[in-house]
Amino acid sequence: MKISTKGRYGVRALIDLAVNSANGHVSLVNIANRNQISVHYLEHVFSSLKRSGIVKSVKGAQGGYVLADAPEHITAEQILLALEGSCSIERETVNGDALCETVSKVMDGMLWERINEENRKILSSVTLADLVNEFTRLYETEQSMYYI
């Protein structure tokens, strides 16, 4: 499993949206500027998030995006599935002899299925609210540090 730039930027943009949407909709331009991401790229990311029901958009001068649900109801698994399509290690297709088939079955059962299950547990247990809370904690800590 490899999380693409789309997945990484999508999670980052949703943390930004959750933090900055207390007063209403947030524009993609503002999210892009704060996170140094191309607006054009974010349009593709948010198109996928909107299609999956994670965000809602409002058109017009005061338009932008807002979360479709409370951050505590949006999991990392939902976000990554919307952006990546899958968060699993794919099984290998083997067209070989009995030895290759058997080794493939062992790897599937002993490694890939177990890794996929643990990934699902982690991703379904972490919510956008958890990410926002950790961001806020770390950001406030870093802002209060005094350097000489």
Short mmCIF file of the C-alpha atoms (twelve columns), coordinates in Angstrom:
data_MODEL
# 
_entry.id   MODEL 
# 
loop_
_atom_site.group_PDB 
_atom_site.id 
_atom_site.type_symbol 
_atom_site.label_atom_id 
_atom_site.label_alt_id 
_atom_site.label_comp_id 
_atom_site.label_asym_id 
_atom_site.label_seq_id 
_atom_site.Cartn_x 
_atom_site.Cartn_y 
_atom_site.Cartn_z 
_atom_site.pdbx_PDB_model_num 
ATOM 1   C CA . MET A 1   0.000   0.000   0.000   1 
ATOM 2   C CA . LYS A 2   1.248   3.415   -0.922  1 
ATOM 3   C CA . ILE A 3   -0.643  6.615   -0.198  1 
ATOM 4   C CA . SER A 4   -0.444  8.919   -3.203  1 
ATOM 5   C CA . THR A 5   -0.016  12.671  -3.200  1 
ATOM 6   C CA . LYS A 6   -3.771  12.937  -3.776  1 
ATOM 7   C CA . GLY A 7   -4.425  11.045  -0.538  1 
ATOM 8   C CA . ARG A 8   -1.862  12.998  1.460   1 
ATOM 9   C CA . TYR A 9   -3.003  16.385  0.166   1 
ATOM 10  C CA . GLY A 10  -6.621  15.392  0.665   1 
ATOM 11  C CA . VAL A 11  -6.115  14.588  4.342   1 
ATOM 12  C CA . ARG A 12  -4.104  17.799  4.791   1 
ATOM 13  C CA . ALA A 13  -6.792  19.873  3.072   1 
ATOM 14  C CA . LEU A 14  -9.565  18.324  5.171   1 
ATOM 15  C CA . ILE A 15  -7.705  19.113  8.390   1 
ATOM 16  C CA . ASP A 16  -7.414  22.700  7.129   1 
ATOM 17  C CA . LEU A 17  -11.092 22.774  6.182   1 
ATOM 18  C CA . ALA A 18  -12.165 21.441  9.577   1 
ATOM 19  C CA . VAL A 19  -9.990  23.966  11.425  1 
ATOM 20  C CA . ASN A 20  -11.054 26.948  9.323   1 
ATOM 21  C CA . SER A 21  -14.740 26.266  8.629   1 
ATOM 22  C CA . ALA A 22  -16.090 27.418  12.003  1 
ATOM 23  C CA . ASN A 23  -17.311 30.638  10.375  1 
ATOM 24  C CA . GLY A 24  -18.722 29.061  7.224   1 
ATOM 25  C CA . HIS A 25  -17.440 27.888  3.890   1 
ATOM 26  C CA . VAL A 26  -13.752 27.855  3.025   1 
ATOM 27  C CA . SER A 27  -12.469 28.536  -0.477  1 
ATOM 28  C CA . LEU A 28  -10.050 26.218  -2.217  1 
ATOM 29  C CA . VAL A 29  -7.798  29.208  -2.891  1 
ATOM 30  C CA . ASN A 30  -7.391  29.788  0.852   1 
ATOM 31  C CA . ILE A 31  -6.768  26.090  1.549   1 
ATOM 32  C CA . ALA A 32  -4.268  25.937  -1.318  1 
ATOM 33  C CA . ASN A 33  -2.402  29.038  -0.145  1 
ATOM 34  C CA . ARG A 34  -2.126  27.879  3.470   1 
ATOM 35  C CA . ASN A 35  -0.904  24.434  2.444   1 
ATOM 36  C CA . GLN A 36  1.164   25.355  -0.606  1 
ATOM 37  C CA . ILE A 37  -0.878  23.104  -2.894  1 
ATOM 38  C CA . SER A 38  -1.993  23.930  -6.417  1 
ATOM 39  C CA . VAL A 39  -5.624  25.099  -6.595  1 
ATOM 40  C CA . HIS A 40  -6.042  23.095  -9.796  1 
ATOM 41  C CA . TYR A 41  -4.853  19.940  -8.012  1 
ATOM 42  C CA . LEU A 42  -7.150  20.594  -5.048  1 
ATOM 43  C CA . GLU A 43  -10.108 20.900  -7.420  1 
ATOM 44  C CA . HIS A 44  -9.539  17.259  -8.426  1 
ATOM 45  C CA . VAL A 45  -9.113  16.198  -4.799  1 
ATOM 46  C CA . PHE A 46  -12.293 17.955  -3.690  1 
ATOM 47  C CA . SER A 47  -14.220 16.589  -6.635  1 
ATOM 48  C CA . SER A 48  -13.557 13.080  -5.293  1 
ATOM 49  C CA . LEU A 49  -14.367 14.141  -1.724  1 
ATOM 50  C CA . LYS A 50  -17.629 15.742  -2.852  1 
ATOM 51  C CA . ARG A 51  -18.613 12.693  -4.909  1 
ATOM 52  C CA . SER A 52  -18.117 10.488  -1.842  1 
ATOM 53  C CA . GLY A 53  -20.174 12.803  0.391   1 
ATOM 54  C CA . ILE A 54  -17.364 13.981  2.654   1 
ATOM 55  C CA . VAL A 55  -17.633 17.656  1.675   1 
ATOM 56  C CA . LYS A 56  -20.348 19.914  0.276   1 
ATOM 57  C CA . SER A 57  -19.784 22.884  -1.977  1 
ATOM 58  C CA . VAL A 58  -21.549 26.223  -2.224  1 
ATOM 59  C CA . LYS A 59  -21.228 28.305  -5.349  1 
ATOM 60  C CA . GLY A 60  -21.006 32.088  -5.465  1 
ATOM 61  C CA . ALA A 61  -18.929 34.937  -4.085  1 
ATOM 62  C CA . GLN A 62  -19.152 33.611  -0.521  1 
ATOM 63  C CA . GLY A 63  -18.930 30.010  -1.685  1 
ATOM 64  C CA . GLY A 64  -16.469 27.330  -0.923  1 
ATOM 65  C CA . TYR A 65  -16.484 24.022  0.872   1 
ATOM 66  C CA . VAL A 66  -17.716 22.734  4.178   1 
ATOM 67  C CA . LEU A 67  -17.648 19.276  5.740   1 
ATOM 68  C CA . ALA A 68  -20.782 17.244  5.039   1 
ATOM 69  C CA . ASP A 69  -20.677 15.748  8.537   1 
ATOM 70  C CA . ALA A 70  -19.056 16.436  11.886  1 
ATOM 71  C CA . PRO A 71  -15.297 15.691  11.965  1 
ATOM 72  C CA . GLU A 72  -15.825 12.996  14.605  1 
ATOM 73  C CA . HIS A 73  -17.979 11.080  12.112  1 
ATOM 74  C CA . ILE A 74  -15.447 11.161  9.259   1 
ATOM 75  C CA . THR A 75  -12.757 8.491   9.465   1 
ATOM 76  C CA . ALA A 76  -9.347  8.354   7.843   1 
ATOM 77  C CA . GLU A 77  -10.571 5.201   6.124   1 
ATOM 78  C CA . GLN A 78  -13.469 7.068   4.470   1 
ATOM 79  C CA . ILE A 79  -11.155 9.838   3.310   1 
ATOM 80  C CA . LEU A 80  -8.525  7.529   1.855   1 
ATOM 81  C CA . LEU A 81  -11.090 5.270   0.209   1 
ATOM 82  C CA . ALA A 82  -12.607 8.335   -1.471  1 
ATOM 83  C CA . LEU A 83  -9.208  9.502   -2.702  1 
ATOM 84  C CA . GLU A 84  -7.264  6.282   -3.260  1 
ATOM 85  C CA . GLY A 85  -10.020 3.816   -4.080  1 
ATOM 86  C CA . SER A 86  -8.342  1.176   -1.939  1 
ATOM 87  C CA . CYS A 87  -6.100  1.075   1.087   1 
ATOM 88  C CA . SER A 88  -5.160  -2.564  0.742   1 
ATOM 89  C CA . ILE A 89  -2.183  -4.533  -0.406  1 
ATOM 90  C CA . GLU A 90  -3.449  -6.321  -3.471  1 
ATOM 91  C CA . ARG A 91  -3.080  -10.040 -3.842  1 
ATOM 92  C CA . GLU A 92  -0.634  -11.152 -6.465  1 
ATOM 93  C CA . THR A 93  -1.871  -12.971 -9.514  1 
ATOM 94  C CA . VAL A 94  0.159   -16.089 -10.013 1 
ATOM 95  C CA . ASN A 95  -0.052  -18.221 -13.116 1 
ATOM 96  C CA . GLY A 96  2.560   -20.768 -12.319 1 
ATOM 97  C CA . ASP A 97  3.132   -24.191 -10.932 1 
ATOM 98  C CA . ALA A 98  1.909   -25.585 -7.626  1 
ATOM 99  C CA . LEU A 99  4.960   -24.231 -5.768  1 
ATOM 100 C CA . CYS A 100 4.297   -20.631 -6.885  1 
ATOM 101 C CA . GLU A 101 0.581   -20.968 -6.099  1 
ATOM 102 C CA . THR A 102 1.326   -22.317 -2.621  1 
ATOM 103 C CA . VAL A 103 3.858   -19.587 -1.816  1 
ATOM 104 C CA . SER A 104 1.355   -16.973 -2.976  1 
ATOM 105 C CA . LYS A 105 -1.352  -18.436 -0.693  1 
ATOM 106 C CA . VAL A 106 1.056   -18.386 2.261   1 
ATOM 107 C CA . MET A 107 1.948   -14.739 1.626   1 
ATOM 108 C CA . ASP A 108 -1.731  -13.808 1.249   1 
ATOM 109 C CA . GLY A 109 -2.773  -15.505 4.480   1 
ATOM 110 C CA . MET A 110 0.230   -14.807 6.660   1 
ATOM 111 C CA . LEU A 111 1.113   -11.306 5.494   1 
ATOM 112 C CA . TRP A 112 -1.148  -9.348  3.174   1 
ATOM 113 C CA . GLU A 113 -4.520  -10.207 4.772   1 
ATOM 114 C CA . ARG A 114 -3.156  -9.533  8.260   1 
ATOM 115 C CA . ILE A 115 -1.566  -6.223  7.225   1 
ATOM 116 C CA . ASN A 116 -4.787  -5.186  5.485   1 
ATOM 117 C CA . GLU A 117 -6.857  -6.004  8.568   1 
ATOM 118 C CA . GLU A 118 -4.587  -3.979  10.868  1 
ATOM 119 C CA . ASN A 119 -4.615  -1.060  8.403   1 
ATOM 120 C CA . ARG A 120 -8.438  -1.146  8.348   1 
ATOM 121 C CA . LYS A 121 -8.555  -1.140  12.157  1 
ATOM 122 C CA . ILE A 122 -6.243  1.855   12.398  1 
ATOM 123 C CA . LEU A 123 -7.844  3.854   9.583   1 
ATOM 124 C CA . SER A 124 -11.370 3.254   10.864  1 
ATOM 125 C CA . SER A 125 -10.411 4.251   14.420  1 
ATOM 126 C CA . VAL A 126 -8.822  7.608   13.535  1 
ATOM 127 C CA . THR A 127 -11.296 10.394  12.833  1 
ATOM 128 C CA . LEU A 128 -10.857 13.788  11.268  1 
ATOM 129 C CA . ALA A 129 -11.579 15.214  14.735  1 
ATOM 130 C CA . ASP A 130 -8.607  13.242  16.106  1 
ATOM 131 C CA . LEU A 131 -6.365  14.688  13.397  1 
ATOM 132 C CA . VAL A 132 -7.644  18.222  14.030  1 
ATOM 133 C CA . ASN A 133 -7.138  17.886  17.783  1 
ATOM 134 C CA . GLU A 134 -3.577  16.656  17.328  1 
ATOM 135 C CA . PHE A 135 -2.855  19.412  14.791  1 
ATOM 136 C CA . THR A 136 -4.194  22.041  17.198  1 
ATOM 137 C CA . ARG A 137 -2.188  20.646  20.111  1 
ATOM 138 C CA . LEU A 138 1.068   20.533  18.141  1 
ATOM 139 C CA . TYR A 139 0.542   23.902  16.478  1 
ATOM 140 C CA . GLU A 140 -0.169  25.639  19.789  1 
ATOM 141 C CA . THR A 141 2.868   23.977  21.368  1 
ATOM 142 C CA . GLU A 142 5.132   25.096  18.536  1 
ATOM 143 C CA . GLN A 143 3.749   28.658  18.613  1 
ATOM 144 C CA . SER A 144 4.371   29.000  22.347  1 
ATOM 145 C CA . MET A 145 8.026   27.888  22.185  1 
ATOM 146 C CA . TYR A 146 10.573  30.566  22.735  1 
ATOM 147 C CA . TYR A 147 13.899  30.315  20.948  1 
ATOM 148 C CA . ILE A 148 17.061  32.222  21.782  1 
# 
